[in-house]
Amino acid sequence: MAASIGEGGRGPFAEEALPVDGQGPLWVTDEGRRVVLGEPECTGGCCGYLSVFVHRHGGIVEWSDWQVPVDEACPVAFHFDADQYDAELTRALAAFTS
């Protein structure tokens, strides 16, 4: 289990998603971009990545246009209040760096 959780209990993609030294790919700006959230054990090049397009529309953060590994269900678009989204990312980063 320790190998799957990673150093410090952060998980295998936590360093990329919530880097200790600054804002990572989950920080959303007015310029949208695709964020890879994970990949299957056989590699994403084989079966596909779990990724999402993240974009800030004024006071709303949108996660949409999901790409999922082969034969997996595709999530619907998610909409978050931008202030709450930013506060939660800040809280999560602080929890991992303290």
C-alpha positions as a Markdown table, in Angstrom:
| # | Residue | x | y | z |
|---|---|---|---|---|
| 1 | Met | 0.0 | 0.0 | 0.0 |
| 2 | Ala | 2.8 | 2.5 | 0.7 |
| 3 | Ala | 3.9 | 2.3 | -2.9 |
| 4 | Ser | 0.5 | 3.4 | -4.1 |
| 5 | Ile | 0.2 | 6.2 | -1.6 |
| 6 | Gly | 3.6 | 7.7 | -2.3 |
| 7 | Glu | 6.0 | 9.6 | -0.1 |
| 8 | Gly | 4.3 | 11.6 | 2.6 |
| 9 | Gly | 0.9 | 10.1 | 1.8 |
| 10 | Arg | 0.4 | 12.4 | -1.1 |
| 11 | Gly | -0.4 | 9.8 | -3.8 |
| 12 | Pro | 1.3 | 9.3 | -7.2 |
| 13 | Phe | -0.1 | 12.4 | -8.9 |
| 14 | Ala | -0.2 | 14.8 | -5.9 |
| 15 | Glu | 3.2 | 16.3 | -6.6 |
| 16 | Glu | 2.1 | 17.3 | -10.1 |
| 17 | Ala | -1.4 | 18.4 | -9.0 |
| 18 | Leu | -0.4 | 20.2 | -5.8 |
| 19 | Pro | 3.3 | 21.0 | -6.0 |
| 20 | Val | 4.9 | 22.2 | -2.8 |
| 21 | Asp | 6.7 | 25.1 | -4.5 |
| 22 | Gly | 3.7 | 26.8 | -6.2 |
| 23 | Gln | 0.6 | 26.6 | -8.3 |
| 24 | Gly | 0.0 | 23.4 | -10.2 |
| 25 | Pro | -2.2 | 22.4 | -13.1 |
| 26 | Leu | -5.4 | 22.4 | -11.0 |
| 27 | Trp | -5.1 | 26.2 | -10.6 |
| 28 | Val | -7.5 | 27.5 | -13.2 |
| 29 | Thr | -7.1 | 30.7 | -15.2 |
| 30 | Asp | -9.2 | 32.4 | -18.0 |
| 31 | Glu | -7.0 | 30.4 | -20.4 |
| 32 | Gly | -8.3 | 26.9 | -20.3 |
| 33 | Arg | -6.0 | 23.8 | -20.6 |
| 34 | Arg | -6.1 | 20.1 | -20.5 |
| 35 | Val | -5.0 | 18.5 | -17.2 |
| 36 | Val | -4.0 | 14.8 | -17.0 |
| 37 | Leu | -5.3 | 13.4 | -13.7 |
| 38 | Gly | -4.1 | 9.8 | -14.0 |
| 39 | Glu | -3.4 | 6.9 | -16.3 |
| 40 | Pro | -4.1 | 3.1 | -16.2 |
| 41 | Glu | -1.4 | 0.7 | -15.1 |
| 42 | Cys | -0.6 | -0.3 | -18.7 |
| 43 | Thr | 0.2 | 3.4 | -19.5 |
| 44 | Gly | -2.0 | 6.1 | -21.0 |
| 45 | Gly | -0.5 | 5.5 | -24.5 |
| 46 | Cys | -2.1 | 2.1 | -24.5 |
| 47 | Cys | -5.5 | 2.5 | -22.9 |
| 48 | Gly | -5.9 | 6.3 | -22.6 |
| 49 | Tyr | -5.5 | 8.9 | -19.9 |
| 50 | Leu | -8.0 | 10.3 | -17.4 |
| 51 | Ser | -7.9 | 14.0 | -18.3 |
| 52 | Val | -10.1 | 17.0 | -18.1 |
| 53 | Phe | -10.3 | 20.5 | -19.7 |
| 54 | Val | -10.2 | 23.2 | -16.9 |
| 55 | His | -11.3 | 26.7 | -17.5 |
| 56 | Arg | -12.3 | 29.8 | -15.5 |
| 57 | His | -15.4 | 31.7 | -16.7 |
| 58 | Gly | -15.5 | 34.7 | -14.4 |
| 59 | Gly | -16.9 | 33.4 | -11.1 |
| 60 | Ile | -17.2 | 29.8 | -12.3 |
| 61 | Val | -14.6 | 27.1 | -12.7 |
| 62 | Glu | -15.5 | 24.4 | -15.2 |
| 63 | Trp | -14.1 | 20.9 | -15.6 |
| 64 | Ser | -15.4 | 19.5 | -18.9 |
| 65 | Asp | -14.5 | 17.6 | -22.0 |
| 66 | Trp | -13.3 | 14.6 | -20.1 |
| 67 | Gln | -11.1 | 12.0 | -21.7 |
| 68 | Val | -11.1 | 8.6 | -20.0 |
| 69 | Pro | -9.3 | 5.3 | -20.4 |
| 70 | Val | -10.9 | 2.8 | -22.8 |
| 71 | Asp | -14.2 | 1.3 | -21.7 |
| 72 | Glu | -14.6 | 3.7 | -18.7 |
| 73 | Ala | -17.6 | 5.9 | -18.1 |
| 74 | Cys | -17.1 | 9.6 | -18.9 |
| 75 | Pro | -18.0 | 12.1 | -16.1 |
| 76 | Val | -20.3 | 15.0 | -16.8 |
| 77 | Ala | -19.0 | 18.6 | -16.7 |
| 78 | Phe | -18.5 | 20.0 | -13.2 |
| 79 | His | -19.0 | 23.7 | -12.3 |
| 80 | Phe | -17.5 | 25.2 | -9.1 |
| 81 | Asp | -17.8 | 28.6 | -7.5 |
| 82 | Ala | -14.4 | 30.1 | -8.3 |
| 83 | Asp | -13.8 | 31.6 | -4.8 |
| 84 | Gln | -14.6 | 28.3 | -3.1 |
| 85 | Tyr | -12.5 | 26.4 | -5.6 |
| 86 | Asp | -9.4 | 28.6 | -5.0 |
| 87 | Ala | -9.9 | 28.4 | -1.2 |
| 88 | Glu | -10.1 | 24.6 | -1.3 |
| 89 | Leu | -6.9 | 24.3 | -3.4 |
| 90 | Thr | -5.1 | 26.6 | -1.0 |
| 91 | Arg | -6.4 | 24.5 | 1.9 |
| 92 | Ala | -5.2 | 21.3 | 0.3 |
| 93 | Leu | -1.8 | 22.7 | -0.6 |
| 94 | Ala | -1.4 | 23.9 | 3.0 |
| 95 | Ala | -2.3 | 20.4 | 4.3 |
| 96 | Phe | 0.3 | 18.8 | 2.2 |
| 97 | Thr | 3.1 | 21.3 | 3.0 |
| 98 | Ser | 2.6 | 21.5 | 6.8 |
